[in-house]
Amino acid sequence: AKIDLKAKLERSRQSARECRARKKLRYQYLEELVSSRERAICALREELEMYKQWCMAMDQGKIPSEIKALLTGEEQSKSHQNSTKLAKAGKTETHSNNPCEYHACDNKIGTESFFV
């Protein structure tokens, strides 16, 4: 009976150690997730500020050079796309040229192993 009690206590201690290890991993994962979200928020705020400045410049009758570059780049890419569509009849692109477009595979996070 004493041996069974010692074995039971050891299993209990081992289970507690494993539980603490899982908890530590879970908190590390959550901290990394929060950190990445904070970086994304910061980047979006900077982008928003840039757009606000562009709008203020356009309200004053000035066209920012970045917008001019975007417009001329789009015109060139449209003419290039039209010529390539004729050459590649039937073929389609899998990803757009827009770097801001969201693709589901870009931000996959596996959480299953952390919450077992």
Phi and psi in radians as a Rosetta constraint file:
Dihedral C 1 N 2 CA 2 C 2 CIRCULARHARMONIC -1.161 0.35
Dihedral N 2 CA 2 C 2 N 3 CIRCULARHARMONIC -0.643 0.35
Dihedral C 2 N 3 CA 3 C 3 CIRCULARHARMONIC -1.166 0.35
Dihedral N 3 CA 3 C 3 N 4 CIRCULARHARMONIC -0.727 0.35
Dihedral C 3 N 4 CA 4 C 4 CIRCULARHARMONIC -1.082 0.35
Dihedral N 4 CA 4 C 4 N 5 CIRCULARHARMONIC -0.699 0.35
Dihedral C 4 N 5 CA 5 C 5 CIRCULARHARMONIC -1.141 0.35
Dihedral N 5 CA 5 C 5 N 6 CIRCULARHARMONIC -0.739 0.35
Dihedral C 5 N 6 CA 6 C 6 CIRCULARHARMONIC -1.121 0.35
Dihedral N 6 CA 6 C 6 N 7 CIRCULARHARMONIC -0.738 0.35
Dihedral C 6 N 7 CA 7 C 7 CIRCULARHARMONIC -1.119 0.35
Dihedral N 7 CA 7 C 7 N 8 CIRCULARHARMONIC -0.729 0.35
Dihedral C 7 N 8 CA 8 C 8 CIRCULARHARMONIC -1.116 0.35
Dihedral N 8 CA 8 C 8 N 9 CIRCULARHARMONIC -0.754 0.35
Dihedral C 8 N 9 CA 9 C 9 CIRCULARHARMONIC -1.099 0.35
Dihedral N 9 CA 9 C 9 N 10 CIRCULARHARMONIC -0.699 0.35
Dihedral C 9 N 10 CA 10 C 10 CIRCULARHARMONIC -1.149 0.35
Dihedral N 10 CA 10 C 10 N 11 CIRCULARHARMONIC -0.733 0.35
Dihedral C 10 N 11 CA 11 C 11 CIRCULARHARMONIC -1.090 0.35
Dihedral N 11 CA 11 C 11 N 12 CIRCULARHARMONIC -0.696 0.35
Dihedral C 11 N 12 CA 12 C 12 CIRCULARHARMONIC -1.117 0.35
Dihedral N 12 CA 12 C 12 N 13 CIRCULARHARMONIC -0.768 0.35
Dihedral C 12 N 13 CA 13 C 13 CIRCULARHARMONIC -1.084 0.35
Dihedral N 13 CA 13 C 13 N 14 CIRCULARHARMONIC -0.744 0.35
Dihedral C 13 N 14 CA 14 C 14 CIRCULARHARMONIC -1.113 0.35
Dihedral N 14 CA 14 C 14 N 15 CIRCULARHARMONIC -0.748 0.35
Dihedral C 14 N 15 CA 15 C 15 CIRCULARHARMONIC -1.068 0.35
Dihedral N 15 CA 15 C 15 N 16 CIRCULARHARMONIC -0.711 0.35
Dihedral C 15 N 16 CA 16 C 16 CIRCULARHARMONIC -1.142 0.35
Dihedral N 16 CA 16 C 16 N 17 CIRCULARHARMONIC -0.703 0.35
Dihedral C 16 N 17 CA 17 C 17 CIRCULARHARMONIC -1.075 0.35
Dihedral N 17 CA 17 C 17 N 18 CIRCULARHARMONIC -0.770 0.35
Dihedral C 17 N 18 CA 18 C 18 CIRCULARHARMONIC -1.121 0.35
Dihedral N 18 CA 18 C 18 N 19 CIRCULARHARMONIC -0.696 0.35
Dihedral C 18 N 19 CA 19 C 19 CIRCULARHARMONIC -1.085 0.35
Dihedral N 19 CA 19 C 19 N 20 CIRCULARHARMONIC -0.779 0.35
Dihedral C 19 N 20 CA 20 C 20 CIRCULARHARMONIC -1.119 0.35
Dihedral N 20 CA 20 C 20 N 21 CIRCULARHARMONIC -0.662 0.35
Dihedral C 20 N 21 CA 21 C 21 CIRCULARHARMONIC -1.137 0.35
Dihedral N 21 CA 21 C 21 N 22 CIRCULARHARMONIC -0.744 0.35
Dihedral C 21 N 22 CA 22 C 22 CIRCULARHARMONIC -1.117 0.35
Dihedral N 22 CA 22 C 22 N 23 CIRCULARHARMONIC -0.711 0.35
Dihedral C 22 N 23 CA 23 C 23 CIRCULARHARMONIC -1.092 0.35
Dihedral N 23 CA 23 C 23 N 24 CIRCULARHARMONIC -0.733 0.35
Dihedral C 23 N 24 CA 24 C 24 CIRCULARHARMONIC -1.087 0.35
Dihedral N 24 CA 24 C 24 N 25 CIRCULARHARMONIC -0.770 0.35
Dihedral C 24 N 25 CA 25 C 25 CIRCULARHARMONIC -1.083 0.35
Dihedral N 25 CA 25 C 25 N 26 CIRCULARHARMONIC -0.732 0.35
Dihedral C 25 N 26 CA 26 C 26 CIRCULARHARMONIC -1.061 0.35
Dihedral N 26 CA 26 C 26 N 27 CIRCULARHARMONIC -0.783 0.35
Dihedral C 26 N 27 CA 27 C 27 CIRCULARHARMONIC -1.178 0.35
Dihedral N 27 CA 27 C 27 N 28 CIRCULARHARMONIC -0.657 0.35
Dihedral C 27 N 28 CA 28 C 28 CIRCULARHARMONIC -1.076 0.35
Dihedral N 28 CA 28 C 28 N 29 CIRCULARHARMONIC -0.782 0.35
Dihedral C 28 N 29 CA 29 C 29 CIRCULARHARMONIC -1.047 0.35
Dihedral N 29 CA 29 C 29 N 30 CIRCULARHARMONIC -0.810 0.35
Dihedral C 29 N 30 CA 30 C 30 CIRCULARHARMONIC -1.122 0.35
Dihedral N 30 CA 30 C 30 N 31 CIRCULARHARMONIC -0.674 0.35
Dihedral C 30 N 31 CA 31 C 31 CIRCULARHARMONIC -1.109 0.35
Dihedral N 31 CA 31 C 31 N 32 CIRCULARHARMONIC -0.719 0.35
Dihedral C 31 N 32 CA 32 C 32 CIRCULARHARMONIC -1.137 0.35
Dihedral N 32 CA 32 C 32 N 33 CIRCULARHARMONIC -0.685 0.35
Dihedral C 32 N 33 CA 33 C 33 CIRCULARHARMONIC -1.117 0.35
Dihedral N 33 CA 33 C 33 N 34 CIRCULARHARMONIC -0.780 0.35
Dihedral C 33 N 34 CA 34 C 34 CIRCULARHARMONIC -1.085 0.35
Dihedral N 34 CA 34 C 34 N 35 CIRCULARHARMONIC -0.760 0.35
Dihedral C 34 N 35 CA 35 C 35 CIRCULARHARMONIC -1.068 0.35
Dihedral N 35 CA 35 C 35 N 36 CIRCULARHARMONIC -0.773 0.35
Dihedral C 35 N 36 CA 36 C 36 CIRCULARHARMONIC -1.156 0.35
Dihedral N 36 CA 36 C 36 N 37 CIRCULARHARMONIC -0.652 0.35
Dihedral C 36 N 37 CA 37 C 37 CIRCULARHARMONIC -1.160 0.35
Dihedral N 37 CA 37 C 37 N 38 CIRCULARHARMONIC -0.672 0.35
Dihedral C 37 N 38 CA 38 C 38 CIRCULARHARMONIC -1.127 0.35
Dihedral N 38 CA 38 C 38 N 39 CIRCULARHARMONIC -0.689 0.35
Dihedral C 38 N 39 CA 39 C 39 CIRCULARHARMONIC -1.121 0.35
Dihedral N 39 CA 39 C 39 N 40 CIRCULARHARMONIC -0.707 0.35
Dihedral C 39 N 40 CA 40 C 40 CIRCULARHARMONIC -1.124 0.35
Dihedral N 40 CA 40 C 40 N 41 CIRCULARHARMONIC -0.725 0.35
Dihedral C 40 N 41 CA 41 C 41 CIRCULARHARMONIC -1.076 0.35
Dihedral N 41 CA 41 C 41 N 42 CIRCULARHARMONIC -0.763 0.35
Dihedral C 41 N 42 CA 42 C 42 CIRCULARHARMONIC -1.066 0.35
Dihedral N 42 CA 42 C 42 N 43 CIRCULARHARMONIC -0.790 0.35
Dihedral C 42 N 43 CA 43 C 43 CIRCULARHARMONIC -1.094 0.35
Dihedral N 43 CA 43 C 43 N 44 CIRCULARHARMONIC -0.710 0.35
Dihedral C 43 N 44 CA 44 C 44 CIRCULARHARMONIC -1.166 0.35
Dihedral N 44 CA 44 C 44 N 45 CIRCULARHARMONIC -0.650 0.35
Dihedral C 44 N 45 CA 45 C 45 CIRCULARHARMONIC -1.127 0.35
Dihedral N 45 CA 45 C 45 N 46 CIRCULARHARMONIC -0.702 0.35
Dihedral C 45 N 46 CA 46 C 46 CIRCULARHARMONIC -1.120 0.35
Dihedral N 46 CA 46 C 46 N 47 CIRCULARHARMONIC -0.713 0.35
Dihedral C 46 N 47 CA 47 C 47 CIRCULARHARMONIC -1.122 0.35
Dihedral N 47 CA 47 C 47 N 48 CIRCULARHARMONIC -0.746 0.35
Dihedral C 47 N 48 CA 48 C 48 CIRCULARHARMONIC -1.058 0.35
Dihedral N 48 CA 48 C 48 N 49 CIRCULARHARMONIC -0.755 0.35
Dihedral C 48 N 49 CA 49 C 49 CIRCULARHARMONIC -1.083 0.35
Dihedral N 49 CA 49 C 49 N 50 CIRCULARHARMONIC -0.697 0.35
Dihedral C 49 N 50 CA 50 C 50 CIRCULARHARMONIC -1.080 0.35
Dihedral N 50 CA 50 C 50 N 51 CIRCULARHARMONIC -0.774 0.35
Dihedral C 50 N 51 CA 51 C 51 CIRCULARHARMONIC -1.128 0.35
Dihedral N 51 CA 51 C 51 N 52 CIRCULARHARMONIC -0.658 0.35
Dihedral C 51 N 52 CA 52 C 52 CIRCULARHARMONIC -1.078 0.35
Dihedral N 52 CA 52 C 52 N 53 CIRCULARHARMONIC -0.753 0.35
Dihedral C 52 N 53 CA 53 C 53 CIRCULARHARMONIC -1.123 0.35
Dihedral N 53 CA 53 C 53 N 54 CIRCULARHARMONIC -0.690 0.35
Dihedral C 53 N 54 CA 54 C 54 CIRCULARHARMONIC -1.081 0.35
Dihedral N 54 CA 54 C 54 N 55 CIRCULARHARMONIC -0.757 0.35
Dihedral C 54 N 55 CA 55 C 55 CIRCULARHARMONIC -1.110 0.35
Dihedral N 55 CA 55 C 55 N 56 CIRCULARHARMONIC -0.732 0.35
Dihedral C 55 N 56 CA 56 C 56 CIRCULARHARMONIC -1.110 0.35
Dihedral N 56 CA 56 C 56 N 57 CIRCULARHARMONIC -0.682 0.35
Dihedral C 56 N 57 CA 57 C 57 CIRCULARHARMONIC -1.136 0.35
Dihedral N 57 CA 57 C 57 N 58 CIRCULARHARMONIC -0.732 0.35
Dihedral C 57 N 58 CA 58 C 58 CIRCULARHARMONIC -1.201 0.35
Dihedral N 58 CA 58 C 58 N 59 CIRCULARHARMONIC -0.570 0.35
Dihedral C 58 N 59 CA 59 C 59 CIRCULARHARMONIC -1.098 0.35
Dihedral N 59 CA 59 C 59 N 60 CIRCULARHARMONIC -0.510 0.35
Dihedral C 59 N 60 CA 60 C 60 CIRCULARHARMONIC -1.544 0.35
Dihedral N 60 CA 60 C 60 N 61 CIRCULARHARMONIC 0.088 0.35
Dihedral C 60 N 61 CA 61 C 61 CIRCULARHARMONIC 1.539 0.35
Dihedral N 61 CA 61 C 61 N 62 CIRCULARHARMONIC 0.150 0.35
Dihedral C 61 N 62 CA 62 C 62 CIRCULARHARMONIC -1.812 0.35
Dihedral N 62 CA 62 C 62 N 63 CIRCULARHARMONIC 2.442 0.35
Dihedral C 62 N 63 CA 63 C 63 CIRCULARHARMONIC -1.846 0.35
Dihedral N 63 CA 63 C 63 N 64 CIRCULARHARMONIC 2.032 0.35
Dihedral C 63 N 64 CA 64 C 64 CIRCULARHARMONIC -1.034 0.35
Dihedral N 64 CA 64 C 64 N 65 CIRCULARHARMONIC 2.544 0.35
Dihedral C 64 N 65 CA 65 C 65 CIRCULARHARMONIC -1.075 0.35
Dihedral N 65 CA 65 C 65 N 66 CIRCULARHARMONIC -0.545 0.35
Dihedral C 65 N 66 CA 66 C 66 CIRCULARHARMONIC -1.116 0.35
Dihedral N 66 CA 66 C 66 N 67 CIRCULARHARMONIC -0.683 0.35
Dihedral C 66 N 67 CA 67 C 67 CIRCULARHARMONIC -1.213 0.35
Dihedral N 67 CA 67 C 67 N 68 CIRCULARHARMONIC -0.696 0.35
Dihedral C 67 N 68 CA 68 C 68 CIRCULARHARMONIC -1.029 0.35
Dihedral N 68 CA 68 C 68 N 69 CIRCULARHARMONIC -0.764 0.35
Dihedral C 68 N 69 CA 69 C 69 CIRCULARHARMONIC -1.105 0.35
Dihedral N 69 CA 69 C 69 N 70 CIRCULARHARMONIC -0.723 0.35
Dihedral C 69 N 70 CA 70 C 70 CIRCULARHARMONIC -1.085 0.35
Dihedral N 70 CA 70 C 70 N 71 CIRCULARHARMONIC -0.771 0.35
Dihedral C 70 N 71 CA 71 C 71 CIRCULARHARMONIC -1.155 0.35
Dihedral N 71 CA 71 C 71 N 72 CIRCULARHARMONIC -0.784 0.35
Dihedral C 71 N 72 CA 72 C 72 CIRCULARHARMONIC -1.205 0.35
Dihedral N 72 CA 72 C 72 N 73 CIRCULARHARMONIC -0.595 0.35
Dihedral C 72 N 73 CA 73 C 73 CIRCULARHARMONIC -1.159 0.35
Dihedral N 73 CA 73 C 73 N 74 CIRCULARHARMONIC -0.683 0.35
Dihedral C 73 N 74 CA 74 C 74 CIRCULARHARMONIC -1.167 0.35
Dihedral N 74 CA 74 C 74 N 75 CIRCULARHARMONIC -0.714 0.35
Dihedral C 74 N 75 CA 75 C 75 CIRCULARHARMONIC -1.098 0.35
Dihedral N 75 CA 75 C 75 N 76 CIRCULARHARMONIC -0.740 0.35
Dihedral C 75 N 76 CA 76 C 76 CIRCULARHARMONIC -1.166 0.35
Dihedral N 76 CA 76 C 76 N 77 CIRCULARHARMONIC -0.722 0.35
Dihedral C 76 N 77 CA 77 C 77 CIRCULARHARMONIC -1.209 0.35
Dihedral N 77 CA 77 C 77 N 78 CIRCULARHARMONIC -0.594 0.35
Dihedral C 77 N 78 CA 78 C 78 CIRCULARHARMONIC -1.127 0.35
Dihedral N 78 CA 78 C 78 N 79 CIRCULARHARMONIC -0.769 0.35
Dihedral C 78 N 79 CA 79 C 79 CIRCULARHARMONIC -1.180 0.35
Dihedral N 79 CA 79 C 79 N 80 CIRCULARHARMONIC -0.623 0.35
Dihedral C 79 N 80 CA 80 C 80 CIRCULARHARMONIC -1.196 0.35
Dihedral N 80 CA 80 C 80 N 81 CIRCULARHARMONIC -0.699 0.35
Dihedral C 80 N 81 CA 81 C 81 CIRCULARHARMONIC -1.138 0.35
Dihedral N 81 CA 81 C 81 N 82 CIRCULARHARMONIC -0.694 0.35
Dihedral C 81 N 82 CA 82 C 82 CIRCULARHARMONIC -1.094 0.35
Dihedral N 82 CA 82 C 82 N 83 CIRCULARHARMONIC -0.721 0.35
Dihedral C 82 N 83 CA 83 C 83 CIRCULARHARMONIC -1.229 0.35
Dihedral N 83 CA 83 C 83 N 84 CIRCULARHARMONIC -0.625 0.35
Dihedral C 83 N 84 CA 84 C 84 CIRCULARHARMONIC -1.308 0.35
Dihedral N 84 CA 84 C 84 N 85 CIRCULARHARMONIC -0.514 0.35
Dihedral C 84 N 85 CA 85 C 85 CIRCULARHARMONIC -1.123 0.35
Dihedral N 85 CA 85 C 85 N 86 CIRCULARHARMONIC -0.675 0.35
Dihedral C 85 N 86 CA 86 C 86 CIRCULARHARMONIC -1.162 0.35
Dihedral N 86 CA 86 C 86 N 87 CIRCULARHARMONIC -0.653 0.35
Dihedral C 86 N 87 CA 87 C 87 CIRCULARHARMONIC -1.304 0.35
Dihedral N 87 CA 87 C 87 N 88 CIRCULARHARMONIC -0.589 0.35
Dihedral C 87 N 88 CA 88 C 88 CIRCULARHARMONIC -1.891 0.35
Dihedral N 88 CA 88 C 88 N 89 CIRCULARHARMONIC 0.955 0.35
Dihedral C 88 N 89 CA 89 C 89 CIRCULARHARMONIC -1.023 0.35
Dihedral N 89 CA 89 C 89 N 90 CIRCULARHARMONIC 2.185 0.35
Dihedral C 89 N 90 CA 90 C 90 CIRCULARHARMONIC 1.658 0.35
Dihedral N 90 CA 90 C 90 N 91 CIRCULARHARMONIC -0.274 0.35
Dihedral C 90 N 91 CA 91 C 91 CIRCULARHARMONIC -1.674 0.35
Dihedral N 91 CA 91 C 91 N 92 CIRCULARHARMONIC 2.529 0.35
Dihedral C 91 N 92 CA 92 C 92 CIRCULARHARMONIC -2.222 0.35
Dihedral N 92 CA 92 C 92 N 93 CIRCULARHARMONIC 2.728 0.35
Dihedral C 92 N 93 CA 93 C 93 CIRCULARHARMONIC -1.475 0.35
Dihedral N 93 CA 93 C 93 N 94 CIRCULARHARMONIC 2.511 0.35
Dihedral C 93 N 94 CA 94 C 94 CIRCULARHARMONIC -1.520 0.35
Dihedral N 94 CA 94 C 94 N 95 CIRCULARHARMONIC -0.533 0.35
Dihedral C 94 N 95 CA 95 C 95 CIRCULARHARMONIC -2.183 0.35
Dihedral N 95 CA 95 C 95 N 96 CIRCULARHARMONIC 2.534 0.35
Dihedral C 95 N 96 CA 96 C 96 CIRCULARHARMONIC -1.411 0.35
Dihedral N 96 CA 96 C 96 N 97 CIRCULARHARMONIC 2.916 0.35
Dihedral C 96 N 97 CA 97 C 97 CIRCULARHARMONIC -1.453 0.35
Dihedral N 97 CA 97 C 97 N 98 CIRCULARHARMONIC -0.064 0.35
Dihedral C 97 N 98 CA 98 C 98 CIRCULARHARMONIC -1.371 0.35
Dihedral N 98 CA 98 C 98 N 99 CIRCULARHARMONIC 1.995 0.35
Dihedral C 98 N 99 CA 99 C 99 CIRCULARHARMONIC -1.232 0.35
Dihedral N 99 CA 99 C 99 N 100 CIRCULARHARMONIC -0.258 0.35
Dihedral C 99 N 100 CA 100 C 100 CIRCULARHARMONIC -1.580 0.35
Dihedral N 100 CA 100 C 100 N 101 CIRCULARHARMONIC -0.147 0.35
Dihedral C 100 N 101 CA 101 C 101 CIRCULARHARMONIC -1.191 0.35
Dihedral N 101 CA 101 C 101 N 102 CIRCULARHARMONIC 2.368 0.35
Dihedral C 101 N 102 CA 102 C 102 CIRCULARHARMONIC -1.484 0.35
Dihedral N 102 CA 102 C 102 N 103 CIRCULARHARMONIC 2.295 0.35
Dihedral C 102 N 103 CA 103 C 103 CIRCULARHARMONIC -2.046 0.35
Dihedral N 103 CA 103 C 103 N 104 CIRCULARHARMONIC 2.329 0.35
Dihedral C 103 N 104 CA 104 C 104 CIRCULARHARMONIC -1.003 0.35
Dihedral N 104 CA 104 C 104 N 105 CIRCULARHARMONIC -0.535 0.35
Dihedral C 104 N 105 CA 105 C 105 CIRCULARHARMONIC -1.340 0.35
Dihedral N 105 CA 105 C 105 N 106 CIRCULARHARMONIC -0.243 0.35
Dihedral C 105 N 106 CA 106 C 106 CIRCULARHARMONIC -1.222 0.35
Dihedral N 106 CA 106 C 106 N 107 CIRCULARHARMONIC -0.611 0.35
Dihedral C 106 N 107 CA 107 C 107 CIRCULARHARMONIC -2.143 0.35
Dihedral N 107 CA 107 C 107 N 108 CIRCULARHARMONIC 0.668 0.35
Dihedral C 107 N 108 CA 108 C 108 CIRCULARHARMONIC -1.299 0.35
Dihedral N 108 CA 108 C 108 N 109 CIRCULARHARMONIC 2.269 0.35
Dihedral C 108 N 109 CA 109 C 109 CIRCULARHARMONIC -2.182 0.35
Dihedral N 109 CA 109 C 109 N 110 CIRCULARHARMONIC 2.154 0.35
Dihedral C 109 N 110 CA 110 C 110 CIRCULARHARMONIC -1.527 0.35
Dihedral N 110 CA 110 C 110 N 111 CIRCULARHARMONIC 1.930 0.35
Dihedral C 110 N 111 CA 111 C 111 CIRCULARHARMONIC -1.828 0.35
Dihedral N 111 CA 111 C 111 N 112 CIRCULARHARMONIC -0.114 0.35
Dihedral C 111 N 112 CA 112 C 112 CIRCULARHARMONIC -1.041 0.35
Dihedral N 112 CA 112 C 112 N 113 CIRCULARHARMONIC -0.727 0.35
Dihedral C 112 N 113 CA 113 C 113 CIRCULARHARMONIC -1.262 0.35
Dihedral N 113 CA 113 C 113 N 114 CIRCULARHARMONIC -0.339 0.35
Dihedral C 113 N 114 CA 114 C 114 CIRCULARHARMONIC -1.496 0.35
Dihedral N 114 CA 114 C 114 N 115 CIRCULARHARMONIC -0.320 0.35
Dihedral C 114 N 115 CA 115 C 115 CIRCULARHARMONIC -2.101 0.35
Dihedral N 115 CA 115 C 115 N 116 CIRCULARHARMONIC 0.780 0.35
